[in-house]
């Protein structure tokens, strides 16, 4: 699966990009037809502690799944977003399976 990572308002280091790719590639276990993933890492210029925004868009045949999280660290946000996408992929796969059966 291709993972496209874009950082907005800052330059992401190699370790963070590797972490994003590793986590995103885990999603293949839950849906075998993922086309690609687009990951946007943004830093908001606010005084809030939770100023890191993570947005992941997964392209699967017939639809796309989008998750957006705002957290203190990118790693925490990526973990939360990937967990959320795992649940969405399971639901999506169940719907596909149900429509094939009926």
ABEGO torsion letter per residue (X at the ends): XBBBBBBBGBBBBAAAAAAAAAAAAAAAAABAABABBBBBBBBBBBABABABBBBBBBBBBGBBBBBBBBBABAAAAAAAAAAAAAAAAAAAAAAAAAAAAX
